[in-house]
């Protein structure tokens, strides 16, 4: 039986995401989700995986790569490189080996037959590296895309460690499904304190979540601050420093000093973490649409007020 796909958001613990997606909540692997992403979201996911590999090293990381060409382009070779050196047995001389890399050869004219059909993958040789330097995408046809998933810990040993992600019939890409521990992004209800999956837009207490992650982040910060100061009704946030400046109850400012006020450094840090993730790459228009009120201030052009629903 085919279940209906719904719009939701997923994350991989605190490491990846959250990302907008389509998923079947009944299609689970050991309880985990199997999401499908648009091309734009796949680009965001790709950028995050590459940043993680660059920060923590490629040895135990997976990376996702979005490769672009043209429908009428000649064949091209693309080198996806790690920071790990291959074992000496794989080198035919005594020179210091180049980092382990994968060579992705794409026949752009055959892409209509399927991305996997048009793509060949192998450990990069010197000849493949030269071919990648010589053959760049050309043509003036429609932009085409191939998405490649590399599991670096197996790349040297297994032919299946690197694969092409075929889009489904709706043009969405299933990345990490039945493999990664994707879980639904949750939101906190500031009225009753319960959690709900992102696609469950109404809490059991009747409160409907905001439509955007920025709105939910404001609510989440409110939940955290309410734990220490139930009277808090809003907070001032300086996005230039990504920090909560103060909390407010009515017209009165609540002391945020950790030695005299109700908040400690850990509480404010948790609130700021949620706000930092939500505001990354947010524009002033995004903030305004989410109900963040810009507050004129001679010391900062990035001061905003976020308002919390009253706790029950």
N, C-alpha and C positions, 0 to 999 in steps of 0.2 A: 504494500500500500504506500503510495507516494503522499507524504505530508506536505503541508503548505510551508513555503519559506516565509520568514518574517524579518523585518528590520530590527537589528539590535546592535549592541556594541560588545566587543570582546577584548580581553587582555591576557597576557601571559605573566601572571604574578605582577611584580612591579617592574618587570624587565621590558616587556613589549606592550605597546598600546597605551590607552584604549583606542580601538579602531571601529569605525562604522562598518557594518557588514550585513549580509543576508545569511540566515541560517535556518535549518530545520531543528527545532529544539528537541525532537525525538531522535535525531541522527547523532548518536553519541558513541565515543570510544572510551571505555572504562569510566564513563560519566562525564567526559570532556566533550567540548563542542567541536564542530567541523564547519567553520565559517567560510563564506565566499566574499571576495572583496572586489570593488571596482578598480580600474586601472590606477586612478588617482590615489586611492588608499593603498594599493599595492606599492606605489612609489614611496609613500610614507613608511610603510612597513620595511621596504628595502633599505631606506636610509637609516632606520633604527638598527637593523641587523648589522649593517656595515659599521656604524658607529660603535656598537658593542664589540665587534670583532677587533676593531682598531684599538679600543680601550683595554680589552681584556686578553687579546691574543686570539688567533684564529684556531688554535689547536682543537678546542672543544666547542667551537661555535658553528652555527648554521648561518649562511648568508643568502639573501635573495637579491637578484640582479635583474633590472629592467633594461633590455637592449632594444634600441630603435633603429629602424631602417626605412626603406621605401619599397613599395610594391614592385617597382620596376628596377630595383637596384641589382647590381651584380652580387655574387656571393661575397660574404665578408667573414673574417675571422676575428674573434674577440677574446682577449686574454683576461681571465678573472684570476687575480693573484692574491695569495695569502702572505703571511709573514713567516711561515714555517718552512724549514729546509727539508728536502726529501732525504731519505736514507742513502748512505754512500753506495749501496748495492745498485741503486737506480742510475748512477752516473757512470759514464763510459771513460772518464779520465780523472785525473787527480785535481782538477781545478775546483775551486769553491763552488758548490752547486747554487744555482739560482733558486729563489723561494718557490715552493710548490705552487703550481698554477694550472688552471683548466683552460683548454682551448675550445671555444664554442664557434663552430662553423655553421653559418646560416645561409640557406638558399632562399632568398626573399621572394623569388618568383614562384616558389612551390609552397608558400605559406598557406594558400587556400586549401591545400590538402591536409593541413594540420601542422601545428608548430613542431610536434615531435618528429613528424615525417621530414620536415625541412631542416632539421637541426641535427648535427652530429657533435658528440662531446668526447674529448680525450684529454689525458694529462698533457700539458703543453710541452712541446719539444722546441728546440732552437728554430727549426724550420717553421713551426706554427707561429712563433713569436715574430719571425721575419715577415710571414704572410700577413699578420695582423697590422704590422707597420706599413705594409705596402697597399693593402686593400681596405679602403675606407668606404662607408656607405655613400652611394651616389644615387642618381635618378631624381625625378620630379613627381613621382606618383604618390599615392596615398601613404601616409605614415603608417607603418606596421610595427608591431611590438612582439617580442619574445621574452618571457620571464623564466629565469633559471634559478633553481634552488640547489645550493652546494652544502653538503655536510662534510666539513673539512676533516673531522676526525677519521672518516673512512675514505677520503678522496683518493688516497694513494693505493688503497687495497681493494676497492670495490668498484665495479662498473656501474652500480646503481646508486652511488653516493651523490651523483649529480644528475638532476632530471629537469625536464622542461615541464612547466605548469600549463596545461591546456585550458583555455577558457571554456566554461560551460555554454550551453545554448543561449544563455542570457548575457554572455560576454563577461562573466564574473570569474575570478580566479580563486580556486580553493587552495590555500597555502597553509600547510601544517595540519590539515585535517587528518584524523585518525593517526596522528603522529605526535603533535605537540599538545601540551596540556592547556589548551584554550579554555577559558571560563568566561561567563558573561560578566560584563561590567555591572556593578551594583550601585544603587543610589540609596542614600539615607533619608528617611523621612524625619524632618525636624519636629514634627508634631508629636509622633509617638515613639520615635527612635528606632523603628524597625528598618530592615533592609529589603530591597526588592531588586530583581533583575532589571536591566535597562529597558527591555521590551515590555515589562509590566508597568505601564505608565501611571497607574493609580494604586496608591497604598490601600491596605485594608481599612485604614481609618478614614479614607475618603479623600485624602489630599492628592492632587495630581502634580507630578513632577514637572519642572521646567523643560522646555523643548531642547535646550542646548546644554552642553557640558559646562559652559561657563555659569549658567544658572544653577546647575546641580552643585558645582564647586562652591558657590556662595552658600547654598544650603548646608553642605557638608561642613564648611568652616563654622557655620552657625551651630551645628550639632556639637562640634568639638568645644566651642567656646561656652555653649550653654551648660556643659558638664561642670564648669567652674563658676560660671556666672549666669544663672537662669534668667536674670533680668536683662541680659544683653539683647538689644534689638537690631543693631547694625554694627559695622566695623569700617574703619578707614584703612585702605590698602594702598601702599605706594608701590606701583609696579616697577618703578625704576630700581628699587632695591629688593623687590619681591618679598615684602615683609608687611605684616599687620601692624599698622601704626598705633591704633587704639580701638577699643570697643566702646560702644555707646549704649546707654540705657535711657531712652527718651532724649532729653536734652543734656544729660550728664555723662561726662566722659568717665570710663572705668579705668582705673590705674592698671597699666600693663607691666609695671616693674615687677620682676619675679621675686623681689624681697619684701614688697609692701602690698601688692595687689593680689587679686584672686588667682591670677594666671602664673604658671611656671614656664620655664623655657621650653620644656617638652610639649606642653599644650599648644603654645604659639607655633612651635616648629611643625607640629602635625597639621595645623590649619594652613600654615604657609606652604607646606608640601602640596596639598591639594590645589591651592590657588596657583602655585607655580606651574604645575602640570597643565592646568586648564587654560592658563593665559599665554602659554608658549605659542608664538606666532599669531596671537589674537590681534585684530585691528580695532581701532576706536569704534568703528561701526558694529563689530561683533559684540563689544562690551556694552554698547548702548542697547542693542537688540536684546541682550540678556538681562537688562535692567540694572546694569552697573552705572551709577551716577557719577559723572565727572565732577570733582570738587576743585574750584579754582584755589590755588595756593601759591604764594610768592616763592616758596621754597621748592616746589615740584610741579611739573606739568603732567604728572602721571598719578595723581592722587584720585582714588575712586572710593565711593561709598557702596557697600553691599548690604542689603537689608535682609533680615531673617524673618520667616514666618514665626509667629509666637509658638513656643513649645506648649504642649497640652499638659 
